[in-house]
Amino acid sequence: MSRGLLLFLPLLAGHAVSGAVQQLPALPAASAVNAMQVDASGNIYVAGAFFPSPQDPNNPVGHVFVGELSPDGLRTVWWRIIAGSKDDRALSMVLGPDDSVYVTGTTLSPDFPTTSGSLQPASASTLTQGFAAKLSPAGP
């Protein structure tokens, strides 16, 4: 069964959010926000991993998500899933001076999405690799 990830936002970096509960786009119940940032306008950025169903409990496969919420936490401005065929996880995030979103994490996916000119367009390794991704201020 697919459910939304609930994000309770009582107070975030000095921005009162009125204790809003935001239901993010439909994700399985096993989802985790690992990083959160707030820009100068109060927009809320989240990054983490979700675990699609059905799962092998001995080998959970996560996929990266990144999104922007309105300052009150009630509206999803944009949402992006970044995933390959194996386990991928967003671990940290920072906003650039132009509100670009920089996300770092880990991947086991040999087909993790890359762009032309990337330092390593594909991985032949079966070991965990690090990734760094830049998303425009508009998200996807």
C-alpha positions as CSV (number, residue, x, y, z in Angstrom):
1,M,0.0,0.0,0.0
2,S,1.4,3.4,-0.9
3,R,1.0,6.3,1.5
4,G,2.3,9.8,1.7
5,L,5.2,10.8,4.0
6,L,4.0,13.0,6.7
7,L,6.3,15.9,7.7
8,F,5.4,17.7,10.9
9,L,6.8,21.3,10.8
10,P,6.2,23.0,14.2
11,L,9.2,25.5,13.8
12,L,11.9,25.4,11.3
13,A,15.0,27.6,11.4
14,G,13.1,30.5,13.0
15,H,10.2,30.3,10.6
16,A,6.9,29.6,12.3
17,V,4.9,27.1,10.3
18,S,1.9,26.8,12.6
19,G,2.4,23.2,13.4
20,A,1.4,22.2,9.9
21,V,1.5,18.5,8.8
22,Q,2.4,18.1,5.2
23,Q,1.6,15.0,3.2
24,L,4.3,14.7,0.6
25,P,3.7,13.0,-2.7
26,A,2.7,9.4,-2.5
27,L,5.6,7.4,-1.1
28,P,5.6,4.1,0.7
29,A,5.3,4.2,4.5
30,A,9.0,3.4,4.9
31,S,10.4,6.8,3.9
32,A,12.9,9.0,5.7
33,V,13.8,12.7,5.3
34,N,17.6,12.9,5.9
35,A,18.2,16.5,5.1
36,M,16.2,19.7,5.4
37,Q,17.0,23.3,4.5
38,V,15.1,26.6,4.5
39,D,15.8,29.5,2.0
40,A,15.6,33.2,2.7
41,S,11.9,33.3,1.7
42,G,11.0,30.4,4.1
43,N,10.6,27.7,1.4
44,I,11.4,24.3,2.8
45,Y,13.6,21.8,1.0
46,V,13.7,18.1,1.9
47,A,15.8,15.2,0.7
48,G,15.9,11.6,1.8
49,A,15.1,8.0,0.7
50,F,11.9,6.0,0.2
51,F,11.6,2.2,0.0
52,P,9.2,0.9,-2.6
53,S,7.0,-2.1,-1.9
54,P,7.3,-5.0,-1.8
55,Q,10.6,-5.1,0.0
56,D,13.1,-7.8,0.7
57,P,13.6,-7.2,4.5
58,N,17.1,-8.5,4.2
59,N,18.0,-6.2,1.3
60,P,16.0,-3.0,1.3
61,V,16.3,-0.9,-1.8
62,G,16.0,2.9,-1.3
63,H,15.5,5.6,-3.9
64,V,16.4,9.3,-3.5
65,F,13.8,12.0,-3.3
66,V,14.2,15.8,-3.2
67,G,11.5,18.4,-3.0
68,E,10.5,22.0,-2.2
69,L,7.6,22.9,0.0
70,S,5.9,26.3,0.4
71,P,6.9,28.3,3.6
72,D,3.7,27.2,5.4
73,G,4.5,23.5,4.5
74,L,1.0,23.1,2.9
75,R,2.0,23.0,-0.8
76,T,4.5,20.9,-2.7
77,V,6.3,23.3,-5.1
78,W,8.3,20.6,-6.9
79,W,9.3,17.0,-6.3
80,R,12.0,14.9,-7.9
81,I,12.9,11.2,-7.6
82,I,16.5,10.3,-8.5
83,A,16.9,6.5,-8.7
84,G,18.7,3.7,-10.4
85,S,18.0,0.0,-10.1
86,K,19.7,-0.6,-6.8
87,D,20.0,1.1,-3.5
88,D,20.3,5.0,-3.6
89,R,20.1,7.3,-0.6
90,A,20.3,11.1,-0.1
91,L,22.3,11.9,3.0
92,S,22.8,15.6,2.9
93,M,21.7,18.8,1.1
94,V,22.7,22.4,0.9
95,L,21.3,25.4,-0.9
96,G,23.5,27.5,-3.2
97,P,23.4,31.3,-3.3
98,D,20.9,31.1,-6.2
99,D,18.7,28.5,-4.4
100,S,20.2,25.7,-6.5
101,V,19.9,22.4,-4.5
102,Y,23.0,20.4,-4.0
103,V,22.4,16.8,-2.8
104,T,24.9,14.2,-1.8
105,G,24.5,10.6,-0.9
106,T,25.3,7.0,-1.8
107,T,24.4,4.6,-4.6
108,L,24.8,1.0,-5.5
109,S,23.1,1.5,-8.9
110,P,25.3,1.0,-12.0
111,D,22.6,2.9,-13.9
112,F,22.2,5.8,-11.4
113,P,21.1,8.8,-13.6
114,T,23.9,11.2,-14.7
115,T,24.2,14.1,-17.1
116,S,26.5,14.4,-20.1
117,G,30.0,15.5,-19.0
118,S,29.6,14.0,-15.5
119,L,32.8,12.8,-13.9
120,Q,31.6,9.2,-13.8
121,P,28.7,8.5,-16.1
122,A,28.3,4.9,-15.0
123,S,29.7,2.6,-12.4
124,A,31.1,-0.8,-13.0
125,S,31.7,-1.3,-9.3
126,T,29.5,-3.4,-7.1
127,L,30.6,-1.3,-4.1
128,T,28.8,1.7,-2.7
129,Q,29.7,4.9,-4.6
130,G,29.2,8.5,-3.6
131,F,27.2,11.0,-5.7
132,A,26.7,14.7,-5.8
133,A,23.8,16.2,-7.7
134,K,22.9,19.8,-8.5
135,L,19.2,20.7,-9.1
136,S,18.1,24.0,-10.5
137,P,16.1,26.3,-8.2
138,A,13.0,25.2,-10.1
139,G,13.7,21.6,-9.2
140,P,13.2,19.1,-12.0
